[in-house]
Amino acid sequence: MLVGNVSIPPTKAPYVSRPNWDKSYRTRSLYRRWRPWLLGWKSIIPFAVLITVGQFYTEGAVTWPDTLMRSADRSVRSAYAQFDSQEISDLPARAVEYQISRIVDGDTVYMKDGTKVRLHGIDTPERDQPYGKQATRNLDKLIGRTVFVVEQDTDRYGRLVGTLYTPDGVNVNLEMVCNGSAWWYSRYAKNDWAMASCQGEAKEAGSGLWADDDPIPPWEWRRR
């Protein structure tokens, strides 16, 4: 462009960097290649594989899909359940009534219909372990012959794992920890802070099995 006797070069628009969406997959950055697997729905696949492999090697069985489905089923049932009787209004809506046939030990009972129930979130001394027989007697005193069970899971031995309630709505599992008859089994009830608190109080008061200065946890006793 000529202005008078002076030549002025033409101005150029400033360069703006734009992503080249036409690039092939191989020429994209590593972040763009892996973003769907790290942040998108595709991340579910490797996450599920890791959980499956990890559970198989640590527990010897893959149970998380069944646990997930049971949890979803319990949530749906809980959302739509209605109390049928004012008499059991203090019980969870999912509680099922059972008649007890036999008490195996402080954390396992047989029902009259043949169902074997393992109390969720607790572990009591074995029958040949100090305070084992007392723990069994304490459970017998708590539950009587009729209990209501909220199913939590089914373990590798086919036992129903659940929380027991008396007809009055007392949480038997929690009470066993509170009175010093059982350990809080934190491996299977990690976020049960009520049990954690109860165990701390029982230990501080020296109740039940905590009267011993150094009681041996059942899971260590069984390894002997």
C-alpha positions, 0 to 999 in steps of 0.5 A, a space after each residue: 500500500 502506497 501513501 504518498 511516497 511511503 510504502 506501508 506493508 500490509 498488516 496481518 491479523 494476529 495468529 491465534 492457536 486453535 486445536 487441530 481437531 482433524 489430527 488422527 488419534 495417533 498424533 493427539 497428545 497423551 492426555 487427549 488419548 487417555 482422557 476418556 479412560 481417566 475421566 469419562 465413562 470408560 474409566 469404569 472398565 479398568 476400575 472394575 477390573 482392578 477391584 475384581 483382581 484385587 478382591 480375588 487375590 485378597 479374599 479368594 473370591 469375587 463377591 463385589 457384583 453380588 454385594 453391589 446388587 444386594 445393596 441396590 436391592 436393599 435401597 429400593 426396598 427401603 425406599 418403598 417399604 411401609 410399616 405394617 404394624 405399630 408394634 414393630 415400628 422401632 424396627 427397620 423396614 427390611 427386618 425379617 422375623 425369625 425363630 431361633 433354634 440354636 446359638 452356636 457361639 457369641 456371633 453365630 445362630 441357627 434359625 428354625 428354618 435352617 438359616 445360619 446367621 453370622 452377626 455382622 460387624 462383630 467378632 466374639 471370643 471362640 468357645 475355647 478362648 477366654 470369655 468365649 462361653 460368657 459371650 455365648 450366654 450374653 447373646 442368649 440373654 439378649 435375643 431370647 427366641 424371637 429376633 428380627 434380622 436385617 440381611 447385610 450380605 452372604 459370606 463365602 460359607 453360605 451364611 447369612 450375614 445380618 444385624 439382629 434386633 430384638 422385638 423391642 428394637 434393640 440392635 443386638 450386634 451393637 449391644 454385644 460390643 457395648 457390653 464388652 462381649 464382642 470386638 468391633 470387626 472393623 475389617 467388615 464394618 469400617 464405617 460403623 462409628 457407633 460400634 467404634 465408640 461403644 468398644 472404646 467405652 467398654 474398653 475404658 470401663 473394663 467391661 466383659 472381655 476387656 477386664 483382661 489386660 491384654 485380650 487376644 482378638 478372635 481372628 488372631 486366636 484362630 491362626 494358632 
